Amino acid sequence: MANQLRAAFYLLGRNYRTWVALALVALDRVNIAWGVTRGVTYGLQDSLFRDKTLIAIVLFAAAGVAAFDQRGGALRAACGAEKGRTGYVVSRFVTVAVATLGLLAAAAVLDVIAGLVVPGASVIAASPAMCAPDRVLAGVLTYLVIAGVGFAAGLVTRSQSAIATAGIVVVAYVVFSVLMLAALPQGAVTQAEAALYELVGFALPLEGLTADVMFAPYAALMPIDSLRAFVVPLAWLAALLALGNALMARRAV
């Protein structure tokens, strides 16, 4: 496993998609700071984690790990070793997690720097309630799941294009959302239907991206659901790891 991890981090540093993702994070922060100079302001619910561009960048970077292995001989080499298939999946999930944390850390540092250069450009400084430790942990777990989905999608599709893999994930999520909206009945909702929608919402590991506000007695963020924020994402990560192992166990490389 140690050799697998060393190889995975070695390849991560030579994967141009990782550096492209880092550059995109910087451009995203510059664009946000530019928007502030043109009158954009932040509210109570704004957060670094709720940046859709950052979500897409993390998804791209994770899919890029799988794409890089498809293009090179890393996948075949890893699976040729003793217990190589399991080691490959675990090492790549660890690598994807580290890359995701690195991108989030870079976004946070650049956000603070932007706030020093352009007054009001730091969303972290503007929305301290969204930076509470439990919300940060929930956001990180949500991003790790998003990255895990991106890597798993790369394993499933065997695509050599990170953009195509990330696009497939985005399209699948949009289709799922549209189908859920289309399934909403017109008029009154039965108790069973309400329970079904609640179950679907509970199963999605997106609590780290939500920010509901209560207005009485004053405007404030509602507490997050700990079960959805922490347990559900961890269950998703375990399921994605199991899926990756199952795919590699049956895959010819």
N, C-alpha and C positions, 0 to 999 in steps of 0.2 A: 504493500500500500504506500509506503514511504516513497518508493521509486515512482509509482504512478502519480503521486502528488507533485513530486519534483518535476516530472515530465509535463504535467498539466500546467504548472505555473510557468515553466520554461516556454511552452507553446503559447500561453496567454500573452506573455510579453512580446511575442513575435507575431501575434494575430493583429493585422492592421485594423480590424473592426473594433478592437478594444480602444485603440488610439483615436479612431474616428468617433467612437461614442464619447470619449473624453472631450474631444474638440467640440462635439455637438452640445455637450453640457455647458461648456464655456460660452458658445454662441447663444444658447438659450438664456443664460444669465445676462449676457450683454443686451439681448433683445428685450428682456423684461425691464432692465434698467433704462433702456431707451424709451420704453413705453411710459415709465414713471415721469420722465422729463416732458412727456407730451400729455400729462394729466391723469394717468392711470393711478388709482389709489387702492389700498388693501382694506379688507373688512375683517370682521371677527372670524370668519370661516376659512380665510385663505391660509394655505399651508404649502410648504415646499413639496410635500407628498402629493398634493392635488394638482400638480402641474402635468397636464396631459402629454406635453412634449417630453418631459423627463420619463414618464411611463414608457413611451414609445422608444426612447433611447435605451433604457434598461432592457426592454424586450428585444431590441435589435442586437445589443451586446451579447445577451444570453444565447440567442439563436446563432450568433456568429461563432460561438465556441463549437457548436455542433457542425456548422458549415465548414469551419476550418479543418476539423477532423475528417470530414467527408472528402475535402479536396486533397489533403495530404495523406500520408500513410500512417498517421498517428493512430487511427482507429484499429487498423490491422495489427500494428505493432503492439498496441496495448493489450489486445485480446489474445495475442500469442503467448503472453506470459502466464505463469501459474495463477489461477484465480483471476485472470486478467479481465474478464468481462465484468465481474462484480467490482473489481478495483477501478476499472475504467469509469463506470457509472458513478461510484461514490466520489472519486477524485474530481470528476467533472462537475458534479453538483457542488462540491466544496469550492472549486474554482469559480463557478458561476456566482456562488454566494459572495465570495471575496470580491469579485469584480463589481457586483451590485453594490456592496457596502462602500467600495472605493468610489464609485460614481456618485453615490448619495453624499459621501463625505466631501467630495470635490464640489458638488452643487451647494452644500452648506457653507463651505469656506468661501466660495465665489459669491454667494449671496451676502455674506457679511462684508466682504470687500466692496461689493457693489453699493452696499448701504453707506460705507465710509466715503466712497467717491461721489455717489449721487444720493443726497438726502431723501429718505423715504423709499429707497429701492430695495431694502432688505425686508423680505416677507417674514423672516424669523423675528426681526426686531419689531415689526408692525403687528404681528399676531402672536404674542407670547403664550396665550392660552392654548394655541395649537401645538406648542412646543413642550407641553407637560410630558413627563417621562413615559406615562402609560400610552399617550397618543403617539409619541415617537416610536416606541416599541411596536405598537400596532401597525404604524406606517411601514417600518422596516420589514416586519413579517409579511405584510401585503406585497411589498416589492420583491421579497424573496420568492413568494409564490409566483408572481408574474414572471420573474426570471426563470424559475423552474419550469413553468409552462412553456416558455420560449425554447428552452433547451430540449424539453421532452418533445415538443413539436418538431424540432430538428431531427431528433432520433426517429420519429415516426415517418416523416416525409422523406428523410435522407436527402434533403435539399442541400445544394452547395451554395445557395444564396440566402444570406441572413435576412435580406429585405423581403424576399418571397415568403420565407417562413414566418417572419413577424406579420406580414400582410395576411397570411392565412389565419393566424390567431386573431387578429383584429376583425377580419371579416366574419369569422366564426362567432365572436362575441356579439357583433352587431346583429347577425342573423338570429342568434339566441334572444337578444333583447327585443327584436321586432316580433318574433314568435310569441314571446311572453306578453307583449302589448296586444297582439292580435287575439290572444287567448282570453284577454280580459272581457268578461261579459258586459253587455250593455244593461244598465239598470242596477238593481240590487245585487249584491254579492252574497252568495250563500255562505254558511259557516264553513262548509267543507272547502269551498273555493278559497275563502280567506285563509284557511289553515294551510292550503297548498302553496299559496303565494308567500305566506310567512315562512314556510319550510324552505322554499327555493331561495328566498332572501337570506335566510339563516345560513344556508349551505355555501353561499358565495363568500370567498375570503376577502371581502372588500371593506370591512369595518374601518381599516386604517385610512381609507379615503373619504369617509363620511364625516360630516360635521353638522349635526342638527342643533338648532338654536331654540331656546325657550325664552319667552319675552316677559314672564311674570316671576318675581316682581320687577326684574330688570333683564335686559338682554344678556344672555350668557350661554355658553356651550353646554349641551346636555352631556352627561357622563356617557362614556362608551360602554358597550356591552362586552364585558370581559371574556365571556365564552366565545363570542363571534370574533373578538379582536385577537385572542391568543390561541385558544384551543383549535378553532376551525382552520386557521392558516397552518398550524403545526400538523394537523391531520392531512391537509392538502400536500404539504411537503413530504410527509411519510408516504402518501399514496403515489406521488410523482416519482419518488425514489424506487418504490416497489414496481411501478410501471416501467421505469427505465431498466431495472434488472430483468423483468420479464421479457422485455423486447430484446435485450442483448443476449439472453439465454437461448433464444430461438433464431437469432439472426446469423446469417452467413456473411462473413466479412472477408 
